[in-house]
Amino acid sequence: MAQFFVNRPIFASVISIVIVLLGVVAMFQLPIDQYPYITPPQVKISASYPGATSVTAAESVATPLEQEVNGVPNMIYMSSKSTNSGSTNVTITFDVGTSPDLAAVDVQNASQQAFGSLPIDVQTEGVSVSKEASVELLKLALTSDDERFDEIYLSNYATINITSALKRIPGVGRTRNTGSRSYSMRIWLKPDMMAGYGLTTSDVIGAIKAQNKESPAGTIGTQPNSDQLSLTLPITAAGRLSSVQQFNEIIVRADANGSLIRLRDIARIELGSSAYTLQSQLNGANATIVQVYLLPGANALEVTQKVKETMAELATKFPAGVQWQVFYDASEFIEDSIDEVVKTLVEALILVVAVVYLFLQNWRATLIPAIAVPVSLVGTLAAMLAFGFTINTVSLLALVLAIGIVVDDAIVVVENVERLMKEQGLSAPAATRAAMKELSGALIATSLVLAAVFVPVSFLAGITGIMYREFAVAITVSVLLSTLVALTLSPALCAILLTNEEAKPNALFRWINRVLDNATNRYVALVGLTQSNAKRSYLAFAIMVGGVYLIMNQLPASFMPDEDQGRFFIDMTLPDGSTVNRTQEVLKKAEQHVMAHPAVAYSFTLAGENRRSGSNQANGQFEVILTPWEQRKTQGDTVKKVMHQIQNDLHQVLEAEFSLYLPSAVPGLGNGSGVEMELQDTSGNNFEGLIENAKELVEQLKRQPEVARAGLSLQSAIPQLRLSVDEAKAMAIGVTVSDIYSTIKTFTDSSTVNDFNLFGRVYRVKIQAEQEYRQFPDQIKDFYVRSSSGAMVPIGVLAKYDYSVGPAAVTHYNMFSSASINVTPAPGYATGDVIKAIERVAKPLLPNTFRYEWSGLTYQEVQSANQTGIAVTLALVFVFLFLAALYESWTMPVAVLLIAPVAMLGAASATMISGMESNLFFQIAFIALIGMAAKNSILIVEFANQLHQQGRSRIDAALEAAALRFRPILMTSMAFILGVLPLVLSTGPGAVSRQSIAIPILGGMILATSIGIVLVPLFFVTCAGWLRSRNQPATATEESTEEARP
């Protein structure tokens, strides 16, 4: 093929031009994101049981739903949380790659089976099933200094005018109005006046239902009718009420004497909020927060731009005094990370071309590999689009690493052509034909070896498989394209651009040539030394293999690196039973310390909820957004440094406990950084034992050296009132027990009656006692119910209460009661070390009826733990089989692959010295090194094998192959190493991921180039000896010659 393109340079050029054009077209269509889509799909079931405690909601709502939903196709785990507000949320997590739409349908169908088992109040409130777009893209704040626009107005303005518009933007998965205060017609009852009129909550609810409803009244003139009738008249009637005035006029009771008791006589009615349990603020001022979530597979940067454009357009119609701002933009981190990778890509390209020029010392020769690089890289983008990939950190890192690889083939071609022109005096076309005849097989072999490394591991399942797949396809396609260019365009350019004219080298080139000649001589001498000291050489090799094992066991292990994303979270917990107003006061006090730090740009607070413990009036949370990295780097204000400083400042706030943590390394997966686990009570009836064992486990973990912090999200002992009804007395005087409970529930915690229409939306009508009637426990005694005789009976006669404690929330994990535990690694340790510590502590501690399971990102880490060994084994096996087929030998591939442990030792050593962790990026680098190191080994083994087959002795063939291939190997390795160097030295957003993959590759290639290629000729001699001894006995002359050779 190469011979054809030497004579057809235009044809060769057209092929490369078409490849580049396809890549350019794909460039503008590829979505951009931080990582491939590796977030498992989630479906959420939401239900509400007003007035129920967490235990009641868990038993009456969560359990029936879980029983029906459990086991839907592709489900990997299920969790639920029921709170004292009566809310229940069941979240079902599915395997990566599951269709979110099909998962939602499966959950919807399953949950419908449980609908009949749910309490009537839950059915009235409704059960919703929704796909969870869990990757947060933007946070918008709506604020106003005008007193007319209070929190309720802003929240509903956002719901009516903003969130609906944002949901219609392509790529937006969902929106959330955080701390939403949706409109509700609030009817604040006055129990004493109701008792005076002889009215109960049932009377009020009945009156509202009767007079606030749609009332279709039919049509005059409907068929069948007279033929002379020519007109039909629909009858309209008063439907749902829509204003406070109309609700005021509702008649609760009409007496025979004509007197009327209207709703306004026993209640105060206002257009208020459906809930008052959450309070959101931004930088200390009241704000409505709108969160925008990204649809899986959408272009994060494009969606962000469209959201901002839509908001700018909507803002033109905002009431005067209402402002909006974006205070968190995930696309900024993504864009900065991508920009940094693109920057290092350009730097790597410049360094590679510079190295090639210094080695080839000819601008014409340098131009040939310089052209090959962009053709291969840009063409790869077309393949990425065809495979449905995105431009992300993983795929771009593959392209950066590919720069040093794709240039290899062109360098080998150019170097070999120039050598033949110089040594044999051939013309450029003739030298090109001769070189390609010699090199074509090796070029194809080395490229297919890399493909053999990556293709099998790309079929692994889960997050690991997806990450491997994107990296593997990107780097494999780029290498295959570089081989195509080396067989088509590079020979054509060699024949055109190279000349026999030898320019006199300048002083720099003369010095470089002397260094290379000396290095070649020393290298050949070292190769000869290994031949004469084979046993010692193999002993050193065995020590290196053992070193790989020892160092790998010492490396901290994690799943994904924690990046400086420019934000972190703070969960705040007050003493049990604290009100949301008290929580808000403490949040404001703590916020003064947070905002005092110069690196903090925004502080978003939410009272009544935190990320790990969920809804509870005693909970609060901060989301702290830092200034851009460019502003922070001068002071060295990394996110971990800022967290440490703020944590020390928060020690001055004595009223609450604070927990600071980073976001999850994978957006949308888990509640934050660290190890997440669920302790389960498998007996189903030992909640006290669950609490006791969870606390003991946390205390034991805190004593472990691998653990910096262990936290338990379970709040098990918040103050409660236990109500006891004297059922015998109630029945004796004609009061039903259900009336007692419903009356207390309605007065203290509100009841939803029905709906009303306003602003084109449907809102709830809720009734509840005025706040002065429900502030103290003794006031329950003054609530009245009606007996069968019509007499009003105070509840205090029929019921009494005492104080008790109970959980703020009840959580289930895979249907068992559970306690969520989060563990943060200590400095010098990683999540993998913490997982081992938990297993070590939990095994002797937990009784048989208790067990633990992993959740969030930790679940994925544990699932992928065994896949690294599988991936490395697959890579080695496939490369071995491919080389065996290539050489028609079972022993010769061993000579190629034995360089891999040397490269692995360099990778592991460099990672340990730099203080990095063994994470998914390190594993990708580890596997990539097998192919990269083997590529250098092939250049020696391939040529040595050819010489040996031509009749040269094993050692002669090995020494000559080493001498002739040292310079191109050194050139390609130096180009690759310097191409990786910008990644190693990179800073800013995404730097940890870039360094996690670059540092092991740098260390591995340095060791493979400095030590590995010294041992490869020895490996060849040994394997060739095995082959010879099996096929035919060597002659005595050859044996004595080889034994006598130094």
N, C-alpha and C positions, 0 to 999 in steps of 0.2 A: 504493500500500500504506500509506504513512504517513497518508494522509487517512482511511483506514478505522480505524486504531488511535487517531486523535485522538478518534473517536466511541466507541471500545470500549476504554477504559483497563483494565478488568478482564481482558479477553482478552490485552492486551499484558503485563499483570502475570503472568498464568498462564504465558505462554511463558517469561519470565525465571525464574520460580520453578521450573519443570520443569528448565530448564537448570542451575540451581544444585543442585537435588536430585540430578540425575545426576552432577554433579561431586563432590558430597559422598560419594555411594556409591563412586565410583571412587577417591576419596582414600584410603579404607581398604583398597583392594585393590591399589593400585600398589606394586610392589617398590621398594626404595630402594637406590641404589648410588652410587658416586662418579662413574662415567661410564656411558654406554650400553655394552652388551656389545660391545667392539671388540677383544677379545683373540682372535687367530686360534686355531682349535682345533689341538691337537697330540695325536699318538698316539705312544706310546713302546714300543719293542721292547727287552726286557732279556734278556741271556743271560750266562752265566758259563762260563769255560774255566779251571778251577783250575790254577794253576801256570804258565800261559802268560804270556809277556811281552806288552807292548803291541803289538809288531809282529806276533807270532804270532796274537794275538786279532783284530787288524785284518784280517789276511789270511785267517784260517780262519773267522771268525765274521761280522765286519762286512761284508766284501765280498760273500759269498753272499747275505746278507740284503738289502743295498742293491741288488744287481742285480735281485732279484725285486720289491722294493717300489717301485723308481724308476718314476715315472710313474703312480701310482695317481690316480684322478680328484680334481681340485681341489688337488693338491699344489702348493705354491709353492716349497718348498725342503726339503732333508733334510740332517741332520748326524748324525755318529756320533762316539763317543769310546770308545777301547779303552785300558785301563790295564794296568799291570804286575801288578795283582791278578787279572787274567784277566777282568775284567768288561767287557762291551760294551753300550753303550746307543745305540740308533738312534732319533732323534727326527724325526718327519715333521710338518712344519707345513703347515697347509691354509689356503686362502683364507678370509677373514672371511665368515661366513654359511653355511659348510659344516656339515652335520649331524655332530656328533662321533660319534654312534652309527654312521652309515653309513661315516664315515672309518675307525673302528676295525674294522668288518667288512671293508672293503676291504684294510686293512693285514694283518689276521689271515689272510685268504685268500691274499694274496700271500706272506706270510712262510712259510706252510705249504709252498709250493713249494720253499723253500730248505732245509727241515728235513733232507732226506736228504743234503744236501751238508755238513752240519755235523759236526764231530768227535763221536765216541761220548760223550765226557765231557760235551760241551755238551748233547747230547740227554738224557743222564742227569739233568743239572741242570735242564733244562727251559728253554723259551723262552716268555716271557710278553709279551702285548700288552695295553696298557692305555691308556685315555683319560687325558690329562693335564689335570686341573682345576688350572690354573696360577695362579689368583688366591688368594693366601694370605690367610686370614681371621683366624686365631688361632694363637698359640703358647702351649701349656700346659706347665708344668714340674711334674714329680713328684719330690719330694725326701724325704729322711729323715735324721735324725741318729742313728738306731739302726743299729749296725754289722751287725745281722742282715740288714738290707735293703740289700744292695749294689747296684751298677749293674746286674748281670745280673738280680737279682730284680725291681728296679723296672722295667726295660725289658720283661721278660716279663709282669709284672703289668699294665703299660699295654697290651700287645698283647692279652692274654687278656680283661681286664675293662673296658678303656676304649675302645680304638680300635674294637672291634667294635660297641659301643653307639653311638659317635659316627657311624659310617658309616650307621647306620639312620635318622639324623635327616634329614628332608626338607630338601634344599638343600645338604647336605654332599656335595661331589664326591669327595673322597678324604681320607685321613689319611696321615701319614708319621711313623713312630717314628724320629726323627733320631738317628743313632748307635746304631741298634737292635742289641741283643745277644741275638738270639733263642737259645733253648735249643738245645743240641746235645749229644749223647753223645760226649764227647771221649775218645778212646783214645790216650793218650800212650805211644808205643812206646819200647822201650829197645833200640836196634840192637845193642849188644854182647851182650846176653843172647839176642837172637834168633839172632845168629850162632853163639853157643855151642850153642844147641839145633838149629842147622841149619835155621832157619826164615827165610822171606822174607816180604816184604809181601804177595805174592800168596797165600801160605798163610793169612795172617791175614785178608785180605779174603774169601777163599773160605770160611773157617770162620764168619765173621760172617754172610755171606750165607746159608749153609746153616742156621744155627741161629737167625737172627733174621728170620723170615718168617711170613706167614700160611699156615696149613696146613689147608685144608679137607679133611675126611676122609670125607665122604659122609653117607648116611642109611640106617639099617636099616628095611626094610619099604617101600621105594619100589615103585611100580607098574611093570610088572605083577607081581602077586603073588596068593597064595591068597585066596579069598573069605573064609576063616575068620580072616584076619589083621585085627586091629582097632586096631593101634597102630603108629605110626612113631616112630623114635628118631633124631634128628639126632646125629651123632658130633662132639663138640668135641675139639679138640686144642690144645696149646700154640701160641700165635701169636707175634706180635712181642713182643720183650722190652721192658720199660718201666722198669727200675731199674738202678742201678749194680751192685747185688749180682748180678742176673741176667746182666749182661754179664761180670762177673768170672768167672762159672762157664762161660763158653763154652769148649769143648774145641777147642784148636787142632790138637793131634795126639794120637793114641792109639797107643802102640806095642804090639807083639805080646806083650810081657811084662806087659801090663796097666798100665804107667805112663801117666799122662796129663799133658799140658802144657796148662794152662788159660791163658786170656787174662790173668788177674791175675799169672801168672808172668813175663810178658814186657812188661807194660804197666801204667800207672796209669790208672784209669778214673774220670772224674768227669762230673757234669752241669754243663757249662760253657756257653760262648758259641760260636756258630757262627763269629764273626769278632771280632777284637780290634784292628781297624785304625782305629776311630773312637772318640774320647773326647769326650763333651759335658759342659759345665759351665755353670752359671748363677751369675753373681756370685762365681766362684771355688770354688763347691761342686759336687760331682757331682750331676748331674740327668739325668733322662730327659725328653726334649723330644718333645712330640706336636704336630705341625703339622696344622692343619685348613684344607682348601681349599674354596672356594665353588663350588658348581655353577653353570654359566652361567645367567643369568636369575633366580637366586634372590634373595630379599630379604636383603641382608647383615645388616641390623639384627635382623631376625626370627630368622635362623639363629644369629647370635651369642647371642641371648637363650636360644634353645633349647639350645645347647651348654652354656652356663653353668648352666642349670637341670638338665640331665642330669648334669653333673659334680658339682653340689651333691648330687644324689640318690645318685650313685655313691660320693661321699666318705663317706656315712654308714656304708658297709661297708668302708672302707679299714682295713687293719691299724693298730693304735695306733702312732703314730710316723711315719706316712706322710702327707705334706701335698701339696697341689696349689695352683697359682696361675696366673693368666693374666698373662704379662709382655709380650705384644704382642697388641693388639686393633686390627685394621685398621678395624673399624666405628667406633671412637672418632674417627678422622680423618674418616671419611665423615659421621658424625653431626655432628661439629663444623663441617665444611664446609657441610653442608646447613643447619644452624642459622644459620650466618653469612649464608647466602644468604637464608633466610627473614627474618632480622633486617633485612637491607638491603631486602628486599621491603616489609616494614612501614614502614621509614623512608621509602622511596621513595613509598609510597602516601600517607603523611602529608604529605610535601613537595609532592606533586602536588596534593592537595586544598587545601593552603594557598595554592599559587600560583593555582589556579583561583578560590579565594575572593577573593584580592587583586585579580584581574583583573575578576571578575564583580561583586564588592562586594555580594553578595546571598546570604544563606544558602539561600534557596529555590532560586536558580539553581545554587548550588554543589552542592546535594544531588543534582541530576540526573546530572551526570557522576560524582559520588562513588558513586552506585548502579551506574552502568554498569561500573565497574572490577571489583568483585568478581564480578558476573555473568559477565563475559567470562573472567576468570582461572579461577574455579572451574569453569566449564563446560568449559574447555580440558582439565581433568583427565580428563573422560569420554572425550574424543577420544584422549588419550594411552593410556588403558587399551585402547580399541578397536584402536589401532595396535600394541599389545604393547610400549609404551615403559615406562620406569621413571622414578621421581622421582630425578633426578640433577643434577649441577652444570650440565650443558648445558641441560636442559629448564627448570630453575628460573631460570637466567640469562635464558632467553628470556622467561619470565613477568615477571621484573623489568623488562626492557626494554619488554615489552608494556604495562606500566602507563602509561608516557608516551605510548604510541601509541593504546591503546584509549580513553583519555580524550579524544583529539582529536575524534572524531566527535561525541560528546555536547557538547563545548565549542562546536564549530562550529554545532551546532543551536541551543543555548541563546543564543549570542552573536547569531546572526542573528535569532532570534525577538525578543530584547530590542531589537535595532536597529530592527526593523520596528514594534514597539510604540511605540518612542520617536519615530521619524521620521514614521510615518504615523498614529499614534494608534489603531492596531488593537487589538482585544481579544486576549487570550492565545490562544484557539482560532483566531481568524481569522489572527493573525500566524503561528501555528504552521503552518496550512495553506499560507499564502503562502510561508513559509520553506522548508518541505519540498518544495514544488513547484520551488523554485529550487535546492535543495541535493541532492535525492535522487540525481541523476545523478553529481554530484561525489563524494558519499559512497561510492557503489558503485564509482566509478572508482578512487578512491584506495585502497580496500581491495583491489580486484582487481589493482592495480598491485603492491602488496606481495606478493600471492599469486603474481603473475607473476614476481617476483624470486626467490622461494624454492622454488616447486614444481619448476622444472626442475633446480635444483642438487641437490635431494634424491634424484635418480635417479643421481647419481654413484656409482661403485663404491668398494669398500674402506672403510677406516676414515674417510677424509674424507667419503665419501658418508653413512655412518652418523651422523657428528657433524652434518653439514649437515641431514640428514633430521630428527633429533630437534629441532634448533633451528627448522628451517623449519616443521615441522608445528605445533609449540607456538605459535610466534608468528603463523603464518598463521591457525590456528583461532581464536586469541584475537582477532585483528583482524576476521575474518569475523563472529565473535559480537558484537563491539562494533558492527559495522555493522548487524547484525540488531537489536541493542538500540537503536541510533540511529534506526532506521526504525520501531520498534515502541514500546518503552517510553519513550524520551526524548521523542518528540512528545506522547505521552499525559500524561507528567508536566509538560511545558511548559504544556500547556493547562490543567492543574489547579493547578500551584503558582505560576506566574508571574502577577503582577498589574500593573496600570497605575499603582499607587500608587508614587510616587517618594519614597523616604526621602532626607532631606538627608544627603549624604555627610559623614563625619567628616574631620578634618584629614589623617589618613593617606591616605584614599581620594582626597581632593582633590589631595594631592601626587602620588599615583600617576597620577591622571588628567592632571595637568599634564605629568608626565614622558612619559606615553604620547602625549599630543597633540604635544608637542615632538618626540618621536622619530618620530611619523608624518610631521610636516612635514619634518623633516630627511631622512627616508627618501625621501619623494616628491621632494624636491629632488635627492637623489643619483641617483634613477632618471632624473630629467630631465637631469641632468648626463651620465649615460652615454649618453642618446639624442643629445645634442649633440656628444658626443666618442666616437662609436661606434668609430672606428678605434683610438683609444687604449685604449678599454675592451676591445676584442678582443685587442689586444696584451698587456694585463695578463692576460687570460684565458689566452692562449697561454703566457705565462710561468708561470702556475700549473700548466698541464698539464705543462710541462717540469719544473717543480719536483716534481711527483708522481713522475715517472720517475727523477729524480736521487735523491730521498730514499729511494724504494723500493729502489734499488740499494745504498744505504748501510746500510740496516737489517740488523742481524744476523738470520739466518733459522734457525728451528728448527722442530720438528714439534709437540711438546707442551711446555708449560711445566713446569719442575722445581719441584714444590711442597715446602714444608717439611712432610714427613710424620712428623717426629718420630723418625726413625731413619736410620741409614746403615750401610754395610758396610765392613769392613777385611779385605782379603786379605793373608795373611802367607805368606812363602816363605822357608824355611831353605835352607842349602846342599844341593845334590843329595846324596841318599843318607842324609839324616838320618832317624832313627827317629821313630815317632809319640810315644814317650815323651819324646824330646828336644824335639819340637814342642810337647808339652803344657807342658814346663817354661818354654819361651820365651813361650808364650801367657800363662802365669801372671805372668811378669815384666812383660809388656806390659800386662796387665790392670790392674796397679796404677796405671799412668799413666792408663788409660781411666777407671777408677772414681774417680780423684781429682778429676775434673771435677764441679763441683756440678750441672751440668745433666743428668748421666747417671743414669738410674734403674736400668737393667739392662744387663748385658753377657753375652751368650750366646756361648760359644766352642765351636768344634768343631775338634779336632785330627785330621789325616788327610785333610782335604778343604777346598777353598775354592770359591767360587762360579764363578770364571772359569777356573781351571786344573784343577778336578775333583779326583779322588781321587789322593792321593800322600801317603806318610807325612811328607814334608817340607813339606806344606801345612797351613795352619790358617786359620781365619776368625773374625772377630768380627761379631756383629750388635749394634749399640749402640742401645738404646732410650732416648730422652730423656724428661725429665719433661714433663707436659702444658704446652701453649703458655701457658696462663694463669700458670703458675709461672715460665716462662722469659722472658716478654716484659718484665718489669720490668728485667732485666739486659741485654735485647737479645740473648739467646742464641739466635740463629737456628741452624738445623742447619748451615749453611755456616760460620758463625763457630766453632761447637763443633768441627767437623771440622778447621778450620785450626789451632786451638789444640792439639787432641790430636795432630795430625800433627807439630807442632813437638816435643811431648813425646816422641813415639815415636822421634825421632832419637837418643834416649839408649839405645835398645835396639839394640845393634850386631850382634846375632847373626842378624837377619833383615831382609828387605825388606818394607815395608808399602805397600799401595795402598788409599786411602780413596775411596769413591765413593757416590753417592746411589742409591736404588732407581730402577728404571725409572719414567718418568712415567706409563706405562700399566701397571697391575699385571699381572704374569704375562707380559709381553712383553719378552724380552731379559734379560740378566743384570745390568743396572744402567744408570746414566746414561751419556751420552757417545755416541760413534760406534762402532759395532761392524762389523767387516769380517772377511772370511776371504780370506787369500792362498792361492791354489791352485797346485799343481804339476800341470799338465794332461798332462805326459809320463808320469806315473805311476811313474817310476823314478829320480827325482832328489831324494830326501829331503834330502840334504846341501845341494843348491842351494836348496831351499825354506827351510831354516834360515838360510842365508847371506843370501838376498834378504829374508827377513822381518826379520832383524836390521838390515840396511842401510836398509830402508824405515822402520823405527822410528827409527833414528838420524837420518835425513833429516827425518822429521816433527817430531822434537823441536826442530829448528832453525827451524821455521816460526813466525811470530808468532801465528798463530791457535791454536797448540797449547800447552796447559799441561802435558800429560803424555801420553805414548804408551807403552803396555805390550804385551808379547808374552806370551801365556799358555803358549807352547810351552816345555817343559823338555826340552831335546834331548840333554843329556849327563850323565845320572845314572850312577853307577858300576854296572857289571854284571860278571858272570863269564861267560866264553865257554867252554863245555865242548866238548872234542874227544875222541871215542871212537875207539879203534883197532879198527875193525870187523874187520879181518883177524884180529887176535889173539883178539877175542871169539868169532868164528866157529870159530877153531881149537880153542878149549877148550870150545865148546858153550854159549856164553852169547848169548842174543838181545839185540840192541841195544835193543829195546823194553823188555826187563826192566830194563836199566840206567837208561833215562830214567824209567820208571814208579817205580822204587825211589827214585831221587833226589827225584822230585816228591812222592811220598808222605811221605817223611821230612821234607822241608824245607817243603813248602807245603800239606800235607794233601790227602786224597782223601775224597770222599763215597762211603760204602759202600752204605748204604740208609737206611731210615727206621725210626723208632720212635714209639709213641704215648704221650702224656702230657698230662694236664689237658684231654682232649678235643681235642687238637691233634696234628698230625703234625710231627715234627722230624727233623733229619738226624743220621746217625751218621757221624762223621769220625775218621779216623786220621791221626796225625802223630807225629814223633819228639819226645821230651821236649826242652825248650828247651836243656838243656846239651849236647845232641848236634848242634845246628844253629846254633851261634853264630859259628863261624869257617869260612872256606873249606876249610881243610885237613881238617875233619871229614868232608867228602864222601868222602875216600879210605878211610874206615873203614866205609863202608856195604858190605854184602855182597849178592851175588847167587848163585844156584845154577847150576852148570854142568849139562850133560846127564849127566855122570857122577855127579852128586849132591854133588860137592865145593862148598864155599862159597868164593867168589872175591871178594876185596876189589875194589871199584870202582877204587881207586887203581892197580891193575895194568892196568886196561883203558882208563882215561880220565885226562885231565889237563885243567887249566883255566888260563886266563890272564885278565887284567883287560881290560875294555873299557868303552865307554860306549854308551848308547842312550837313546831318548826315554822319559820317564815315561808319556806317553800319546800315542797316534796318533789324530789327528782327521781325519775326512773331511767335506767339504762338497760336496753334490751329486756324491758318489762319487769325488771327487778328494782326495788328501792335502792337508791345509790347515793353516794356522797362524792362530789367532785373534788379532786385534789390536784393542785398545780405545784410543780417543783421546779425551781430555778437552779441551773448548774452554778457551782462555785467557780471562781477564776481558775483557769488552767484545766477545767473539765468541760465536757460537752454533754449533750442530751443522751448520747449513747452510754456514757458513764453513769448518768443518773438512772437510766433504765435498769442497768445491772445492779445498782445500789438498791433500787426499789425491790427488785426480784430477790436480792439477798436478804433484805429486812423482812419482807412480807411473808416469805415461805414459812419460817418458824413462828411468826407472830399470829397469823390469822387462823381462826377456827375453821373447821370443815365447811360450815354453812356460809362462809364468806369467801368471796373471790374478787379479783380485780380484772378490769379490762382497760385497754388503751383507747383513747379517743383523739379526734382532731388530727393534727400533723403527726403526733406520736404514733397513732395507729398506722399511718402510712410508713413511718420510719421502721416500725417493727416488721411490717409486712415485707418491706424491701430489704431487710437485713440479710437474708440468705441469697439475695439475687446478685450481689457483687461477686461472690464465688462462682455462681452459675454463669455470669456474664464473662468473667475472665476465662473460665474453662471452655465456654463456647467459642470465644475468640481464638484461644490456642488450638482447639481441636479443628476448627474450620481452616485456619491458616495451615496447620499441619497437613490436613487432607488435600488442600489445594496444592501445596508444594510437593506433596507426594505424587500427585497426578502430573505435575509439571516436570519433575525430575525422574519420574518412573522409578521412585526409590522410597523405601520406608525409613531409611536412615539419614539421607541427605537433608530432609527438612529439619532434623534435630540440630544440624549445624547452624541453620538460620535462626531457629527459635531460642537457642541457648543464650542469646544476647538479651532476651527479655528480662531475666532476673537482675541483670546488671542495671538496666534502665529502671526497673522497679525499685532497686536499692537507692538510686539517685533521687527518684520521686519521693520515696518515704523519708529519706534523710533531709531533703530540702524542705519538706512540709513540717517536719519536727523542728528543724532549726528556726524556721520562720514563725513558729508558734501557731500555725494554721491547724485546721481540723480535717479529719477524714470524713468528708461529706459527699454528696452526690456529684458535685463538680470534680472532686478529687478522684472519685471512682471512674468518671468519664475520662479524665486525663490518664488514669492508670491503664485503661483499656486502649486508649489511643496510642500510648507508648509502645504497645506490642507491635502495632503495625509500623509505627515510625522507626523504631529501632530495627525491626526486621527488614525494612526497606534498605537501610545501610548495609545490613548483613548480606542481603541478596546480591548487591553489587559486587561484593568480594566472592561469595560462594558461586554465583553464576559464572563469573569469568574464570575462577579457579577450576571449576568443573569442566569448562570448555577446554582449558589447557591440559587438564588431566586426561580427558578423552582423546586428545591429540597425541598422547604418548608421554607427556611430561610426568615426572614423579609427583607424588602428593605434595611434598614439601616445596619442591621447585614451583609447582603450580600455585601453591598458597602464597609463597613469597612474592612471585611476580604479580599475582592478582592484587596482593596488598599494596605493592609499590605503585602499580598503575592506577588503582582505584582510590588511593589515599587522597589525592588532591580533589577530585570531584566530591568524594564523601565529605572531606573537610569543608569544601565550599558550600555544599548544600546544607550541612549541619550548622555551619556558622550563620548562613542566611536564615535558617529556621530559628536558631537560638536568638539572634538579634531581632527577628520578627516577633518573638514572644516577649522580649524584654520590655516593650512599652506596657504590656499587660501586667507584668510583675511590678513595675514602678508606678502603676496608675493609682490615682486617688479620687475622692469624690463619690457621688452616688453610684452604687453598683460595684465599687472597687473590691469588696470582699469576694464576690462571685468571680470577678476577673482574676484575682490573685489565687483563688482556690483552684482554678484550672491551670493557670500559667506557671505557678511556682513548681508543682510536681513535674510538669512537662519540661520546664527549664532544667531542673535537677536531673531528671531522667536522661535527657538528651546530652547533657554535659558528660555524665558518667558513661553513657553508651558510646559517645564519640571519643572519649579519652581512654577508657579501659575496655569497653565492649569490643571495639574494632580491633584491639590488640589480641583479644582472645578468639575472635571469629576464625582466623586462619587455623588456629589449633583445633577448634571444633571441626573444621572442614577436614583436616588431616585425619582426625580420629574417626569421623564418620566415613570418610573414603576408605580408611583401613578396614572398617567393619564390612563395608560393601565388597572390597577386594577379597577379604578372607572368606566371605561367604560364596562369592562367585568363582574365583580361581585363586590358587596359591600363588603368591608373588615369587618372582625369580630370586635366587640367592643374591644375584648382583644388585637388584633394586633394594632388597632388604638391607644388605650391608651398606649400600650407598646412603640410604635414608638414616640408618642408625649412626653412621659416622658423621653425618652432616651436623654442624654446630647449631 
